């Protein structure tokens, strides 16, 4: 088989990460990029010597490709997914799969009867400590999981300066989708009921009409109770963009993960003290590596070898439905059952 030809929709920061892997992997060939910003699309296209477009429909109709990477904002995944699926392209999309029941229906309807694969890039499934926890849980080393706690927050820079579209999303879509997927994957059961409360006011005072944070309890079908914290109002002085912690407690043991305050590497300069990234997106001998890249590489390899992708459509649909239920619970201020 020739190299897997991949086109990219979205040329922002994370789109660049996709472009690096598409262009450097020995099994893939980066062929085209599309972005609503012509300057951004043109710049990335010139860097990798590929064609560029501002209309993804035109790109998909005029460029030969086997797969499409979709790296648009959280709320803008459904239409490009539908367009790619209608043309029988394999799809790697950033999280979440969809942010509404209507978009979810559009996606599921277009995928019916299609011999294509779609994977949501929940890259924490390639996160070394998370993978170690999953392996040990599956091996029965802590017995039945009793409780879990996940904390995945962002500094306020993210919704106020990094994202121009924060008001059209939510911390639940931006980071909570990763949180739910990690919990579901490790616990290995369905969420039956959620109870969530939210707080708002800080971002609204800055002209961004979204809640500041959500605190959520998830009840699983196997009896596990999980607590999930998602916020994007941490002070910008926090050492990292993210604040990421995970606890899994079982009948016979416990795991604690502190992904954002590890001391694997401490750097002290004249005007800066920091903990450089050595796990998520580091470079080794000039090569992009780390969990954020490994998920993209794995998609390429599995599609090329005609193997099933590691994250199923059903799992990604569940994440969207759970988050929509969390939002409903926070509005109603009462527990709500998840309808699958």
C-alpha positions as CSV (number, residue, x, y, z in Angstrom):
1,X,0.0,0.0,0.0
2,X,1.2,3.5,-0.8
3,X,1.5,6.0,2.0
4,X,-1.7,7.1,3.7
5,X,-2.6,10.5,2.2
6,X,-4.0,12.8,4.9
7,X,-5.6,16.3,4.6
8,X,-6.0,18.6,7.6
9,X,-8.9,20.9,8.5
10,X,-7.6,23.5,11.0
11,X,-4.2,25.1,11.0
12,X,-4.0,26.4,14.6
13,X,-1.6,25.4,17.3
14,X,-2.9,21.8,17.6
15,X,-3.3,21.6,13.8
16,X,0.4,22.2,13.6
17,X,1.0,19.2,15.8
18,X,-1.0,17.1,13.4
19,X,0.9,18.5,10.4
20,X,4.2,17.6,12.0
21,X,3.2,13.9,12.3
22,X,1.4,13.6,9.0
23,X,4.5,15.0,7.2
24,X,7.1,13.0,9.1
25,X,5.6,9.6,9.7
26,X,7.0,6.9,7.3
27,X,3.5,5.6,6.6
28,X,1.7,8.9,5.8
29,X,1.9,11.8,3.4
30,X,0.5,15.2,4.2
31,X,-1.3,16.5,1.1
32,X,-3.4,19.6,2.0
33,X,-4.5,22.0,4.7
34,X,-7.7,24.1,5.1
35,X,-8.4,26.9,7.5
36,X,-10.9,29.7,7.6
37,X,-7.9,32.1,7.9
38,X,-6.2,32.1,4.5
39,X,-3.0,33.5,6.0
40,X,-2.8,30.7,8.5
41,X,-3.6,28.0,5.9
42,X,-1.1,29.5,3.5
43,X,1.7,29.7,6.1
44,X,1.3,26.1,7.1
45,X,1.0,24.9,3.5
46,X,4.2,26.7,2.5
47,X,6.0,25.2,5.5
48,X,5.2,21.7,4.4
49,X,4.9,22.2,0.7
50,X,1.2,21.2,0.4
51,X,-1.9,22.7,-1.1
52,X,-4.1,25.0,0.9
53,X,-7.8,25.9,1.0
54,X,-10.2,28.1,3.0
55,X,-13.2,25.8,2.1
56,X,-12.9,22.2,3.3
57,X,-15.6,21.0,0.9
58,X,-13.4,22.3,-2.0
59,X,-10.4,20.7,-0.5
60,X,-12.1,17.3,-0.1
61,X,-13.4,17.5,-3.7
62,X,-10.1,18.5,-5.3
63,X,-7.4,16.7,-3.3
64,X,-6.9,12.9,-3.3
65,X,-6.7,11.8,0.3
66,X,-7.5,8.6,2.4
67,X,-8.0,10.3,5.8
68,X,-8.8,13.7,7.3
69,X,-7.7,15.3,10.5
70,X,-10.2,17.7,12.0
71,X,-8.7,20.2,14.4
72,X,-11.4,22.9,14.5
73,X,-12.8,24.5,17.7
74,X,-14.8,22.2,20.1
75,X,-18.2,23.3,18.7
76,X,-17.2,23.0,15.0
77,X,-16.6,19.3,14.5
78,X,-19.9,18.0,13.1
79,X,-20.0,19.7,9.6
80,X,-16.4,18.7,8.6
81,X,-16.9,15.2,10.0
82,X,-20.1,14.9,7.9
83,X,-18.3,16.2,4.8
84,X,-15.4,13.8,5.2
85,X,-17.7,10.9,5.9
86,X,-19.8,11.6,2.9
87,X,-16.6,11.2,0.8
88,X,-15.7,8.0,2.6
89,X,-12.6,9.3,4.3
90,X,-11.2,7.9,7.6
91,X,-11.4,10.6,10.3
92,X,-9.3,11.7,13.2
93,X,-11.0,14.5,15.1
94,X,-10.0,16.4,18.1
95,X,-12.3,16.2,21.2
96,X,-15.2,16.1,21.7
97,X,-17.0,14.3,18.9
98,X,-19.9,16.7,19.2
99,X,-21.3,19.3,21.6
100,X,-25.0,18.9,21.0
101,X,-27.5,16.0,20.5
102,X,-28.3,17.5,17.1
103,X,-24.7,17.4,16.0
104,X,-24.4,13.9,17.4
105,X,-27.4,12.7,15.3
106,X,-25.9,14.3,12.2
107,X,-22.6,12.4,12.7
108,X,-24.2,9.0,13.6
109,X,-26.6,9.2,10.6
110,X,-23.9,9.9,8.0
111,X,-21.7,7.1,9.4
112,X,-24.4,4.5,9.0
113,X,-23.3,1.8,6.5
114,X,-19.9,3.5,5.8
115,X,-16.8,1.4,5.7
116,X,-14.7,4.1,7.4
117,X,-13.2,4.6,10.8
118,X,-13.5,7.6,13.0
119,X,-11.4,8.2,16.2
120,X,-11.6,11.1,18.7
121,X,-8.2,12.1,19.8
122,X,-8.5,11.4,23.5
123,X,-4.7,11.4,23.8
124,X,-4.6,10.6,27.5
125,X,-5.0,7.0,26.5
126,X,-1.3,7.3,25.5
127,X,-0.4,9.1,28.8
128,X,2.3,6.9,30.5
129,X,1.0,7.2,34.1
130,X,-2.6,6.8,33.0
131,X,-1.7,3.7,31.0
132,X,0.1,2.2,33.9
133,X,-2.9,2.7,36.1
134,X,-5.2,1.1,33.5
135,X,-2.9,-1.9,33.1
136,X,-2.7,-2.5,36.9
137,X,-6.5,-2.0,37.3
138,X,-7.1,-4.6,34.5
139,X,-4.7,-6.9,36.2
140,X,-6.7,-6.7,39.4
141,X,-3.9,-5.2,41.5
142,X,-6.2,-2.9,43.5
143,X,-9.3,-5.0,43.3
144,X,-12.6,-3.4,42.6
145,X,-12.5,0.4,42.1
146,X,-14.4,2.1,44.9
147,X,-13.9,5.7,44.1
148,X,-12.1,8.0,41.7
149,X,-11.2,11.7,41.6
150,X,-9.9,13.7,38.6
151,X,-8.9,17.3,38.6
152,X,-8.2,18.9,35.2
153,X,-8.2,22.7,35.2
154,X,-6.7,25.5,33.1
155,X,-5.3,28.9,33.9
156,X,-7.5,31.9,33.0
157,X,-5.2,32.8,30.1
158,X,-6.8,29.9,28.1
159,X,-10.4,31.3,27.9
160,X,-9.4,34.9,27.9
161,X,-6.4,35.1,25.6
162,X,-5.6,31.7,24.0
163,X,-9.0,30.9,22.7
164,X,-11.1,33.4,20.7
165,X,-14.1,31.1,20.9
166,X,-14.2,30.2,24.6
167,X,-17.8,31.6,24.9
168,X,-19.0,29.1,22.3
169,X,-17.5,26.2,24.3
170,X,-17.1,25.3,27.9
171,X,-14.4,23.9,30.2
172,X,-16.4,20.7,30.1
173,X,-15.9,20.4,26.4
174,X,-12.3,21.7,26.4
175,X,-11.0,19.6,29.3
176,X,-13.9,17.8,30.9
177,X,-14.2,15.5,27.8
178,X,-10.7,14.3,28.5
179,X,-11.6,13.8,32.2
180,X,-14.7,11.7,31.4
181,X,-12.8,9.6,28.9
182,X,-10.0,8.8,31.4
183,X,-12.5,7.9,34.1
184,X,-14.6,5.7,31.7
185,X,-11.5,4.0,30.4
186,X,-10.0,3.1,33.7
187,X,-13.3,2.3,35.5
188,X,-14.6,0.2,32.6
189,X,-18.3,0.8,33.3
190,X,-21.1,3.1,32.2
191,X,-22.0,6.3,34.0
192,X,-25.6,5.9,35.1
193,X,-26.3,9.2,36.9
194,X,-24.5,12.5,37.4
195,X,-24.9,15.4,39.8
196,X,-23.1,18.7,39.0
197,X,-22.9,22.2,40.3
198,X,-21.3,25.2,38.5
199,X,-20.0,28.6,39.5
200,X,-20.0,31.6,37.3
201,X,-19.1,35.3,37.5
202,X,-15.4,35.7,37.0
203,X,-15.3,35.0,33.2
204,X,-18.6,36.9,32.8
205,X,-17.1,39.9,34.4
206,X,-14.5,39.8,31.5
207,X,-17.2,39.6,28.8
208,X,-17.1,35.8,28.4
209,X,-20.5,34.3,29.1
210,X,-19.6,30.8,30.3
211,X,-19.4,29.2,33.7
212,X,-16.1,29.3,35.5
213,X,-16.1,25.8,36.8
214,X,-18.0,22.6,37.3
215,X,-17.9,20.1,40.3
216,X,-19.4,16.8,39.3
217,X,-20.2,13.4,40.9
218,X,-20.6,10.5,38.5
219,X,-22.2,7.2,39.6
220,X,-21.1,4.1,37.6
221,X,-23.0,0.9,36.8
222,X,-20.5,-1.1,38.8
223,X,-20.9,1.0,41.9
224,X,-17.8,3.2,41.5
225,X,-18.4,6.8,42.5
226,X,-16.2,9.4,40.8
227,X,-15.7,13.1,41.5
228,X,-14.6,15.4,38.6
229,X,-13.4,19.0,38.9
230,X,-13.0,21.2,35.8
231,X,-12.2,24.9,36.0
232,X,-10.5,27.5,33.7
233,X,-10.0,30.4,36.1
234,X,-6.7,29.4,37.8
235,X,-4.3,32.3,38.1
236,X,-1.8,32.7,35.3
237,X,1.0,32.4,37.9
238,X,0.3,28.6,38.2
239,X,3.4,26.8,37.1
240,X,1.6,25.1,34.2
241,X,-1.3,25.8,31.9
242,X,-3.0,22.7,33.3
243,X,-3.6,21.5,36.8
244,X,-4.0,17.8,36.5
245,X,-4.4,15.2,39.2
246,X,-6.0,11.7,39.4
247,X,-6.8,9.4,42.3
248,X,-8.1,5.8,41.9
249,X,-9.0,4.0,45.1
250,X,-9.8,0.3,45.1
251,X,-10.5,-2.4,47.7
252,X,-6.9,-3.4,47.8
253,X,-4.9,-0.3,46.9
254,X,-4.7,3.2,45.4
255,X,-3.1,5.2,42.7
256,X,-2.2,9.0,42.9
257,X,-1.1,10.9,39.8
258,X,0.1,14.5,39.9
259,X,0.8,15.3,36.3
260,X,1.2,19.0,36.6
261,X,3.5,19.3,39.6
262,X,6.0,16.5,39.0
263,X,9.7,17.2,39.6
264,X,11.1,15.1,36.7
265,X,12.8,18.2,35.6
266,X,13.1,21.6,37.3
267,X,14.6,24.5,35.5
268,X,15.9,27.6,37.2
269,X,17.0,30.6,35.1
270,X,17.8,34.2,35.9
271,X,14.2,35.3,35.3
272,X,12.2,32.0,35.3
273,X,11.6,28.9,37.4
274,X,9.7,26.2,35.6
275,X,9.1,22.5,35.0
276,X,9.5,22.0,31.3
277,X,7.2,19.6,29.5
278,X,8.9,16.2,29.2
279,X,5.8,14.0,28.7
280,X,3.1,15.7,26.6
281,X,4.8,17.4,23.6
282,X,8.6,17.2,24.1
283,X,11.1,16.9,21.3
284,X,13.9,14.3,21.4
285,X,16.7,14.7,18.9
286,X,14.5,17.1,17.0
287,X,11.7,14.6,16.7
288,X,8.2,15.5,18.1
289,X,7.3,12.8,20.7
290,X,5.1,12.4,23.8
291,X,1.5,11.4,24.4
292,X,0.0,14.2,22.3
293,X,1.8,13.0,19.2
294,X,1.6,9.2,19.9
295,X,-2.2,9.2,19.5
296,X,-1.9,10.7,16.0
297,X,0.9,8.2,15.1
298,X,-1.2,5.3,16.3
299,X,-4.2,6.4,14.2
300,X,-2.0,6.6,11.1
301,X,-0.5,3.1,11.8
302,X,-3.9,1.5,12.5
303,X,-5.6,2.9,9.4
304,X,-2.6,2.0,7.2
305,X,-2.6,-1.6,8.5
306,X,-6.4,-1.8,8.3
307,X,-6.7,-2.4,12.0
308,X,-9.4,-1.0,14.3
309,X,-8.6,2.3,16.0
310,X,-8.1,2.1,19.7
311,X,-10.9,4.4,20.7
312,X,-14.3,3.3,19.5
313,X,-17.1,5.5,18.2
314,X,-19.4,4.2,21.0
315,X,-17.0,5.4,23.7
316,X,-16.8,8.9,22.1
317,X,-20.5,9.1,21.8
318,X,-20.8,8.3,25.5
319,X,-18.5,11.1,26.5
320,X,-20.6,13.6,24.6
321,X,-23.9,12.3,26.2
322,X,-22.4,12.3,29.7
323,X,-21.2,16.0,29.4
324,X,-24.5,17.1,28.0
325,X,-26.1,15.4,31.0
326,X,-23.7,17.1,33.4
327,X,-24.7,20.5,31.9
328,X,-28.3,19.6,32.4
329,X,-27.7,18.6,36.0
330,X,-25.9,21.9,36.7
331,X,-28.8,23.9,35.3
332,X,-31.5,21.9,37.2
333,X,-29.4,21.6,40.3
334,X,-30.4,18.0,40.7
335,X,-29.1,14.5,39.8
336,X,-29.9,13.4,36.2
337,X,-29.7,10.0,34.6
338,X,-27.6,9.5,31.4
339,X,-29.6,8.3,28.4
340,X,-27.6,6.3,25.9
